[in-house]
Amino acid sequence: MANDWRLQGQEKYLHGITLFWKKYRRYSEAWDHDHCEFCGSKFAEQDAITGALHEGYATADNYRWICTECFNDFKDRFAWWLKQGG
């Protein structure tokens, strides 16, 4: 796992943070989508972008998004806290 291509220094800003499972909401009105912080999968509001994810793990402010697969792969390494709501 140490040589996983998805690891690109995210420890600096994602280690030990609190995440929330939520429906995707864009961070800014100027944005139409976001990407998973690890694999780059797209997140978008329903029907905005074909094939995009509509739910995932996010920071409270909706700035950072993580897909389910990457969450499961890195949750222990990054010591994330999970909370309801957000």
C-alpha positions in Angstrom: 0.0 0.0 0.0 3.0 2.4 0.5 3.6 2.5 -3.2 -0.1 3.1 -4.2 -0.3 5.5 -7.1 -3.2 7.3 -5.4 -0.9 8.5 -2.6 0.5 11.9 -3.5 1.1 13.7 -0.3 -2.5 13.9 1.0 -1.2 13.1 4.5 -0.3 16.8 4.9 -4.0 17.9 4.8 -6.1 14.8 5.2 -4.6 12.9 8.2 -6.9 12.7 11.2 -9.7 14.8 9.8 -13.4 14.4 10.3 -15.4 13.2 7.3 -19.1 13.0 6.7 -21.0 10.6 4.4 -23.2 12.9 2.3 -24.9 13.7 -1.0 -22.6 15.7 -3.2 -23.0 19.4 -3.0 -20.6 21.6 -4.9 -18.2 23.8 -2.9 -18.7 26.8 -5.2 -21.4 28.0 -7.6 -18.6 28.4 -10.1 -17.8 24.6 -10.0 -19.8 21.9 -11.7 -17.9 18.9 -10.1 -15.2 17.8 -7.8 -12.7 14.9 -7.8 -11.9 12.2 -5.3 -8.8 13.3 -3.4 -7.1 10.0 -4.2 -8.2 8.4 -7.5 -9.7 11.4 -9.3 -13.2 10.0 -9.7 -15.7 12.7 -10.4 -18.4 13.9 -8.0 -21.3 15.9 -9.4 -24.9 16.8 -8.5 -27.5 14.4 -9.9 -27.6 14.3 -13.7 -24.9 17.1 -14.1 -22.2 14.8 -15.4 -22.8 11.3 -16.8 -21.1 8.6 -14.7 -20.2 10.9 -11.8 -20.6 9.9 -8.2 -23.4 11.5 -6.3 -22.5 10.6 -2.7 -19.2 10.2 -0.9 -17.2 11.1 2.1 -16.5 14.8 2.5 -15.2 17.5 4.8 -17.9 19.6 6.5 -17.4 22.4 4.1 -17.7 20.2 1.0 -14.3 21.2 -0.2 -12.6 17.7 -0.2 -14.3 14.5 -1.4 -13.3 10.9 -1.2 -15.0 8.0 -3.0 -16.1 4.8 -1.1 -13.3 2.7 -2.5 -10.5 5.1 -1.5 -12.1 5.7 1.9 -12.1 2.0 2.6 -8.5 1.6 1.3 -7.1 4.5 3.4 -9.3 5.0 6.4 -6.9 3.3 8.8 -3.8 4.8 7.4 -5.3 8.3 7.6 -7.1 7.8 11.0 -10.3 9.5 9.8 -13.1 10.3 12.1 -16.6 9.7 10.8 -19.6 11.8 11.9 -23.3 11.9 11.0 -24.7 15.0 9.3 -22.5 17.7 8.1 
